[in-house]
Amino acid sequence: MAEIQSGGAHSPLPPQPQLFQLEPIDVAEPWQHELVECFISFSTLAAGKSQTELHETLQQKASESMHSHGELVNGLVYGILTVPAEGNTYLRHLNIVSRDGFAHAISRLKLLATAHRFARVRPEVRSQLFWLLSELVKVSAHGVDQVVLALTRQVRSGDVTQGNVKLCWLMVRFVRANYAWLSTFPVLVATTVYMLGRMALDHSRIPDLRAAECELAVQLLRERFHECCMIGRDLVRMLQDVARIPEFHDLWQDILQRPQSLSPLFAGIEQLLRTPTPPMFLANRITYEMETRLRFILENLPATSYSRNLMWFVQRYLSTPESESLFSDLIRYIIGVFHPSNAVLASNVVPRYVFLGGLLRFIRSPVVAANAKLALFYDWLFYDPKSDTIMNIEPGVLIIAQSVDKYTFMTASFIEFLAYESDAYSPELAPAIRGSIGLAMQDAVEKGVIPSIMLIYEHPRIEVDIRQNLYYLFPQLVPPVPEPAPSEASADDAEPAKNDDAMLLDSMDMLPPAAVNSELAPEPPKPAAELPLPIAAPQPIRTVSVAPKTSIALDPVSRMFQEEFGIVDADSAPEGPTDAENTDGISHTIAEGSAPEDAALVASTEPLPEISVERALEDTSLWLFGSTLQTFVDSVAAAEPDVKQIGGSVKEIVDMFAQSEASISAIARVLASIFSDSLDMEDVETNAELAAAGESGDGLEHDLLHYILTAAADYAHTTDMANSTRRVLQLLMQLTEVKVDVGFRWLLYSVVNAGKPAQYARYVDQYAEGTLQAALVRDLGMLQEQFPGLFYAVLPQIYAAFPDAFIGCRGVVKSVVALIDQPQAYRLGALIARGQLQLFGHRQAAIVTIIGITLESDAFEQVCFWQLLNAEVGGDEMRVAGIAHYLLLEKKLDPADNSEAATGLLTLLKATSPTPSLLKSLFTYVAATDNSDVGVDFSGNALTAWLRTSKAALLNSLSELAPSVLPGDLVESVVSRWLERYSQQLDEKDRYEIQQALVPKPAAPVIEVPDLSGVERSSEHRPVTRSQKAKEDNERKRRISNSQPILRQQSRQETPKRHKNNSVDSEGSDSSSDVPMTRGRRRRNGRSLAAGDDNQSYQSSPILSSASSSD
């Protein structure tokens, strides 16, 4: 019998389950402990028995009761999974004892297959699980298919780690070995096909595994196509993604052109597209752990605090390039599976469309962005109110409608996507697709998702071409658009669009869409990355490498949702240009800061109206560029532009512009229009990742904006503001006003890339109203929203470059804690401790203002904020005293309402030595709370900690609390309550010392000698006559003689033994009292009193000794 791992019968601790690779802090589920205990019981039962005796014993025990039967099965299943060497033996025993057709054993396996921690299952357990399932298939055990269905969900999309790859291999081998058995379960066949097709997309770098997956998937599709049709329209979406793989090519052609060859009941691809996908298939691509975390956010978190959980989710599951394929599966799950209840819809829980908008902001790849849009609107293309549900349409409708006010560009982007897909997705079905899209919107309006589409159609920021697209898609809901008067310019503008469309359609090897009403809805050119694989494409598809137009357009969606639900507070409310002026949808805002930063950063130039590149090139001031600008525009518009070559052209254009009198607004319009069409803003993040990997030079990729910043830096580095420098810096500001926000990019280039922060400061000083601090708040906020990882990485460099504007800035602190996680908080705390970063400074007013702002933040932000504050302020008595006074006395801190702030303040207090000022704030706070338990507990917590770490300082501070500072009864009341409530934490010695510290000390003797010292001090400045000197001597003798009775009494009461220490006995005292003091001796003693050392006690003074002995 194999030994039991991790504990045994003689172990002082119970053995730990060996199913998962758990950390010491992890807690195993109760069912795992139950399996271990049953295995121990079985091992004890089997010890010392022969096979015959053991069989008889097992038969007898299994027949006693179902409970005994279950215990035996539990122990044997655990033994099979964890002791592979004895697997066959335990399986024979399981065959003997099973009384329910292995139903109980399969239920234990299902617990394992559906476990949230399945990714951490031990490799040997995973292998044994599939071996046991194969053995159960051989005996036709009922329910094995359910376990296999659960295991298909545990194969994670977008995960190419070793563990997930091995799981894929196990699934493939299991399906191969049990192909005939699997073919008898239609749902399992369809699920396996869907899983294999999605996983083949991820395994491009594992050719053997991909080939095996494709082979199995194609075999199942050809032999069991009728069963696979139950997947519905998402089967087509899956096949579109893998149609480029050679193994799927012939199958895809058969589906399009020869559907009857696959199944006599298959009428064509429209049959699949008209079939909604059942939720179980959409949920199959989301693991149980992902589903639990998603549902927690969508069912519990309010819209004001979901973003941090979303960031954690993305960091856990979507942080690698391979995981980008999971975005579409998540969107399909949220749309098609998770349908919130009416109670959730009526609450403040984050709506689905808000969560989706936040999820879209993390997409970087244009191809992934196009797939995400298709996943979002896929059900629109074939919507039928009789078979589809409005809940699959609602998120897309709300994203379009809710973004129109502040982010019109996003609404336009989605409408253009729908208009394009209605014709390009399947040209043969284009009329039907447009009809389905119209039905979807009409159904949404009738069921109250939105009141009317006219709110979008009549919006003043919606342009004419978008209205044309709306009428093209929804003719039954909006009126036709009046045709504009024909003009030469419009004709010129329309012609390139037509040519571009033809080029894109040709590049996709497909025919132009049929039945397109070009008069009502002329289609603008579409980025190739947004073009899905055309359903009717008879040839292999080639990818067109054209930079996307709207790859950054997803980020403003999240900001819109945040502002709508109050996530962006008053500190970041826009005060600059309106959204109508910011046509790119990026909100140019400045977070509220301390006094110098409150001024809004407003451009010194008026925003320029948006016009086409062709119109901008017609400006007469650009004649000196000759054909350079036109050649540059053509190079950017090429199908495969050479970015480095274009970068050289940018440098040439900037040089010519700087030395000429060309119109700044005209050249800004040209460059901004090009950037809006081709700028993907990936340069910052891409280069940061490559630089971290040690790559440089040619290994770094750059976008067009990088080259214009490089060209501008050649002029901005000079200290004198020559005309060329002014023009280049003003061009940067004009670019921001037209289309592109270059502020945070210029900040990064100046500080991080070039190491010349003066370039950024000069740019702000010359062409922005407001302060450098306000500019930093705006640009760092933009950086934090778009590239949070890079934001935290460059903070030390920004601080070193602009310490005066950085330290104590409320806006900077808010950006730091807005999306921080615990590893980042720890890293920043270490930087603060090393002196490489400073956030709060020494201005008490700025610190308490920042604290006041954070009191309304969510819990985790406050925890991280106090962690950073403690790293910088902890141990500084003056700053901690000011913080304590502000929170305890001014804000009347309530630990029940602000538990994070209370905990943070206690941490600060414990790290600081106690002072009378801190004790005064604590005791006054207790009095302000009417001596309640809340105040006593807070103060007692701090006092108890001080008693352990700074006992002497605490006792001294208590003794120095004079009645003039605090009423004595208040101090005694607070201390007595403390001693009473914390009696178990204090011993008798502590209590005695605390009580002694509160006993008033006798007042020190008052010797009236200030006048004498004053005389001596005054004598240093003016001459003294003989008569005046004699008079002063007599006055001094009189005062000394008057003070002797008091001193003698004090000496008798307090220091009787000090006479011996001074070698003066009682007899000596009596005899010396009869000896008259000479005039000279009195003068010497008078001088010693007048000019004596402050640290010398009165008992050691010669005069005090004489006075004492004269008694």
Salt bridges, closest charged atoms under 4 A:
ASP26 OD2 - ARG120 NH2 2.43
GLU29 OE1 - ARG117 NH1 3.95
GLU71 OE2 - HIS67 NE2 2.83
GLU135 OE2 - LYS138 NZ 3.26
ASP159 OD2 - ARG156 NH2 2.25
GLU213 OE2 - HIS203 ND1 2.96
GLU215 OE1 - ARG176 NH2 3.92
GLU227 OE2 - ARG224 NH1 3.57
ASP234 OD2 - ARG237 NE 2.82
ASP234 OD1 - ARG332 NH2 2.83
ASP241 OD2 - ARG198 NH1 2.91
ASP250 OD1 - HIS249 ND1 3.45
ASP254 OD2 - ARG222 NH2 2.93
ASP254 OD1 - ARG258 NH2 2.40
GLU270 OE2 - ARG274 NE 3.72
GLU289 OE2 - ARG293 NH2 3.30
GLU289 OE2 - ARG316 NH2 3.04
GLU291 OE1 - ARG153 NH2 3.11
GLU291 OE2 - ARG295 NE 3.78
GLU299 OE2 - ARG295 NH1 3.26
ASP329 OD1 - ARG198 NH2 3.22
ASP329 OD1 - ARG237 NH2 3.95
ASP379 OD1 - ARG233 NH1 2.76
ASP379 OD2 - ARG332 NH1 3.02
ASP388 OD1 - ARG233 NH1 2.88
GLU394 OE1 - ARG352 NH2 2.82
ASP405 OD1 - HIS459 NE2 2.98
GLU416 OE1 - LYS526 NZ 3.99
ASP423 OD1 - ARG434 NH1 2.63
ASP443 OD2 - LYS447 NZ 3.38
ASP509 OD2 - ARG542 NH1 3.23
GLU523 OE1 - LYS526 NZ 3.95
GLU530 OE2 - LYS373 NZ 2.97
ASP555 OD1 - ARG361 NE 3.70
ASP555 OD2 - ARG559 NH1 2.77
GLU563 OE1 - LYS406 NZ 3.50
ASP569 OD1 - LYS814 NZ 2.70
ASP571 OD2 - LYS814 NZ 3.15
GLU592 OE2 - ARG810 NH1 3.27
ASP598 OD1 - ARG810 NH2 3.41
GLU610 OE2 - LYS739 NZ 2.77
GLU618 OE1 - ARG615 NE 3.92
ASP655 OD2 - LYS651 NZ 2.72
ASP683 OD1 - HIS702 ND1 2.93
ASP683 OD2 - HIS706 ND1 3.83
ASP683 OD2 - ARG745 NH2 3.12
GLU685 OE1 - ARG364 NE 3.41
ASP698 OD1 - LYS644 NZ 3.70
ASP703 OD1 - ARG745 NH2 3.13
ASP714 OD2 - LYS651 NZ 3.54
ASP741 OD2 - HIS588 ND1 3.07
ASP779 OD1 - ARG778 NH2 2.91
GLU785 OE1 - ARG559 NH1 2.80
ASP858 OD1 - ARG308 NE 3.94
GLU861 OE2 - ARG308 NH2 3.27
ASP876 OD2 - ARG879 NE 2.93
GLU890 OE2 - HIS885 ND1 3.59
ASP933 OD1 - ARG977 NH2 2.72
ASP933 OD1 - ARG981 NH1 3.34
ASP937 OD1 - ARG981 NE 2.87
ASP990 OD1 - LYS951 NZ 2.96
GLU993 OE1 - LYS951 NZ 2.61
ASP1011 OD2 - ARG1039 NH1 3.15
ASP1033 OD1 - ARG1036 NH1 2.82
ASP1033 OD2 - ARG1079 NH2 3.66
ASP1033 OD2 - ARG1083 NH2 2.55
GLU1035 OE2 - ARG1038 NH2 2.50
GLU1035 OE2 - ARG1039 NE 3.08
ASP1111 OD2 - ARG1052 NH1 2.37
